[in-house]
Amino acid sequence: MNSSKNERRTTNGFFPTPVWQTNGDWDSELPGFMSVVKRLQRDDPEETVKSNEGGWHSRGNAALSVPEFEALSQWILAEARRINPEFFFSGMWVNVNPHGSWNARHCHPRSTIAGVFYFQVPEDSGNLVLYDPRDVAVMMGGLPKLVHKHVTLVPRAGLLVMFPAWLYHSVTRNKSHAERVSLAFNCHF
C-alpha cells in the first residue's frame, strides 16, 4: 500500500471529562475554618444523610450563609467562573468524616459542576474517586494506559477540586483516627 504525501492523521478527544484542581493561599485560615465547622456541628448535631456512610453532613445549604466562609466562597466562585462566568452556587455544605466513614458512589443532579474544598485531610482519611462516565469503555482490553475504570485523587488541605456534576464519584473509607473535613458545593447557571 502506498502512502500519500498528502495523507493527514488527526486525533480527536470527543468525550473529554475536565477535572479542575487548584490551591489557594488558605493555610493560615484553615484553623479558623475548622473552628467554624465545629461550631456548626455543635449547633446542629443531627446529620443529613446523602451519600455519606457515617460522618456528619450539614443541612441543606447551611454553609452558604456562614459569614466566616464568605471570602473562601467568593474565591471558589471566582474559580468556577473561570469555567463559566454565569455560574452561581446552587448548594454548599460541610462534610465531617471520622474514622470508618466514607461516601458512596453518587453524582449531583440539577447542577452543572460539583466541587470540594478540603479543610483537613489526615493521611489515609479517604481519597476522591472519579469514575469513567463511558461505561462500555471498561469492556476494552489491551489499552490499559488509555482506559481506566476510575481515577483516584489524593486530597490535601487547601485543595479545590471541581468536575462536571454528572460525573459519578465516591470517597474511600477514612482509615485514620482523625476527621477528614471538607466544604462541598454545586454550581449552576
N, C-alpha and C positions, 0 to 999 in steps of 0.2 A: 504494500500500500504506500503510495506516495503521499507525503505531507506537503501541503501548500505553504509557501512562504507567507501567504496572507491569512493563514489559519489563526483564529483567536480563541482563547480559552478564558472563561470567566468563572469565578466562584462567587456565589450569592449567599448571603446569610438571610434567608427569607423569614425565619421564625426565631429571631434572637429574643432573649429574655434579659433585659437590663437589670442589674443589681447595683445600686449606688451605695458607696461607703465613704465616709469622711470622719475626721476627728476635728472637733473644735478645741478651743483653749478653755476647757471647763474644769481642769484638775482642781483648782482652788475652790471651786463652787460645789464639788461633789459632796463633801461632808455636810454642807448646809442643805443640799437636796435630800440627803439621807435623813436628816432631822425632820424635814417636812414630810417625807414618806412615812416615818414612824408616827408622826402626829396624825396623819390621815388614817393610818391603820388603827391607831388607838381610838380615834373619834368615831370610826365606823368599822368595827372588827368583823362584821359579817361579810364573808367573801361572796363575790359573784362568780358563779361557775360558768365558764365559757369553754375554752379549750384546755384550761388548767386542770391538772390532776393533782390536787393538793395545792398548797400555797394560797396566796391572797391576791385577788383581782379587784381593784377598786370599782365602785359602782359607776355605771353609765359613763358620762363624760366629766366626772368629777375633777379630773386633772386640768381640764380647760379653764376652770375658774380659780386656780390656785395662784395667788399673786407672786409667790416666790418662784414659780415656773415661767413667769412672763418673758423674761429675757431669753431663756432657753427655748421656749415655744416660738418666739419670733425668729430666732436663729434657724430652728428646724424648718419653719415655714419658708424662710428665705432660701434654704437649701432645696426644698421641694419646688419652689417657684423657679429654680434654675431648669427644672424639667418642664414645667408648665406654669407660666406667670399667673394663671387664673386659679390655681389651687387654693383651697381653704381647708381648714380642719373640719372633718365630719365626725371625729371621735378622738378621744385621748384618755388613757387610763394608766394606772400603775400596776405592775406585777411584782409580787414578792414571792420568791420560790425558795423555800427552805430545803434542807436535806430530804431527798426522796421524791420531791415533786418534779413535774415535767409538764409539757404542753403537747397535746395530741395533734396529729396532722389536721390542718384546717386552712381555710382561706378567709378573706374579708369581703363579703358581699356588699353591694351598694357603695363601693369605694373604687377609686382609681389606683391609688398607691397605698401601701401599708408600710409602716416603719417602726423602728425601735431605737431608742437611745438607752445606753447602758450606764446606770449609776454605780453599780457594784457587781463585780464579776470575780469571785474567788476561783482558784484553779479547780477544774473538774466540776464546775457548778452547772454545766449544761451548755451545749452548743446549738446554734441555729442550723437547722437542716432545711434546705430548699430542694424541692422535688422537681424533676424534669416534667414539664407540662405535656410533653409529647408521649403519652402513654405507650404507644406502639413502638417507640424508639428503643425501649428496653428489650425488645424481641430480636434486635440485630445482634449478630455476633461478629467477632473479628475486628471491631473498631473500638477497642477499649479506651483509647485516648479521645475519641470523639463523642462517645455515648456514655453517659453516666445516669444512673437511676436517681441520684441525688448529689448535692454538693453540701459539704459541712463547713460552716463558718465558725471559727473560734472567736467569741466576743471578748472585748476588753472594756474596762471602764472608760467612758468618754467617746465610745464609738457610736456613730449614727449609721444605720443600715436602712435603705428604702428599696422597695421592689414592687412590681405590679401586684395589686390586691388579689388578683385571681390565682397567683402562684401559691400552690399548696406548700406549707411549711410546718415544722414542728420544732420543739426544743427537747433535747435529750435530758434524761434524769439528772438531777443535781446529786452528785456523789460526794460533794464536800459537806462539811458540817457548818457551813456559813451560808447566808442567804445570797441568792442572785437577785438583783433588783433592777428593774427597767421601767422605762416610760414608753408605752406603745401608742401608736396613733394611726389614723386613717386620713387621707386627703382625697378630695373630690373637686370637681369644677363645675 
